[in-house]
Amino acid sequence: MLKRKGFETILASPPDYNRLVAEIYYDGLFVALVSQERGDGLFDIETPGTELVESRIVRKVDAVGFRQAVEDACLRLQGKKA
């Protein structure tokens, strides 16, 4: 459950992906998705497209906090604690 405060990461298994993904949220709104579909340790970041509901996403966040959230997401996808 999202706390809706700061950055949070949720591991998910969407049907369009072969591996787990990490969804990054900020204050309860979706920011980006981190995946490693290309192989172990090969991470990609996907940002929201235009097909999502704007009230459920955020397009501007703190760069330092986002960088840390991405690093944490990558660690969690590798099975390491963030």
FITITI-806433 format. One line per 4 residues: number of its first residue (from 1); for each residue x, y, z of C-alpha. Coordinates in Angstrom, 1 decimal, decimal comma. Each point is the difference from the previous one (the first is absolute). Layout:
<nodes>
NUM) X:Y:Z  ...
</nodes>
This chain:
<nodes>
1) 0,0:0,0:0,0  1,4:3,4:-0,9  0,6:2,5:2,8  -0,4:2,9:-2,5
5) 3,1:1,7:1,5  3,3:0,3:-1,8  1,4:-2,7:-2,3  -1,2:-3,6:0,2
9) 0,8:-3,1:-2,1  -2,3:-2,9:-0,6  1,1:-3,2:-1,7  -2,6:-1,2:-2,5
13) -0,5:-2,7:-2,6  -1,9:1,6:-2,9  -1,2:-2,4:-2,8  2,0:1,9:-2,6
17) 3,3:-0,8:1,7  1,9:-3,3:0,4  1,7:1,1:3,2  -0,9:2,0:3,1
21) 0,0:3,8:-0,4  0,3:2,7:2,6  -2,6:2,8:-0,1  1,2:3,3:1,5
25) -2,6:2,3:1,5  0,3:3,5:1,5  -2,6:1,2:2,5  -2,2:-2,9:-1,2
29) 0,3:0,9:-3,7  1,7:-2,1:-2,6  3,4:1,3:-1,2  1,8:-2,7:-1,9
33) 0,5:-3,8:-0,4  3,4:-1,7:0,2  0,4:-3,4:-1,8  2,8:-2,4:-0,9
37) -1,7:-1,7:-2,9  3,3:0,0:-2,0  1,8:-2,1:2,6  1,3:-0,1:3,5
41) 1,4:3,4:1,0  -1,1:1,7:-3,2  -2,5:2,6:1,2  -2,3:2,2:-2,0
45) -2,2:2,9:1,3  -3,4:0,6:-1,5  -1,9:3,2:0,6  -3,7:0,4:-0,3
49) -1,5:0,3:-3,5  -2,9:2,1:-1,1  -2,5:-2,9:0,4  0,0:0,3:3,9
53) -2,3:2,1:2,0  1,8:3,2:0,9  -1,5:0,2:3,5  1,8:-3,3:0,8
57) 3,5:1,0:-1,1  2,6:2,6:0,8  2,4:1,3:-2,6  2,3:2,2:2,1
61) 1,9:-1,3:3,1  3,2:0,8:1,9  3,0:-1,3:-2,0  2,0:-1,2:3,0
65) -3,0:-1,8:1,5  -0,8:-1,6:-3,3  3,5:-1,2:-0,6  0,0:-1,7:3,5
69) -3,4:-1,5:-0,8  1,3:-1,5:-3,3  3,1:-1,4:1,8  -2,2:-1,5:2,7
73) -2,3:-1,5:-2,7  3,0:-1,6:-1,8  1,2:-1,5:3,2  -3,4:-1,4:0,8
77) -0,3:-1,6:-3,5  3,4:-1,7:0,6  -1,4:-1,4:3,3  2,2:2,3:2,1
81) -1,4:2,1:2,8  -0,3:3,7:-0,8
</nodes>
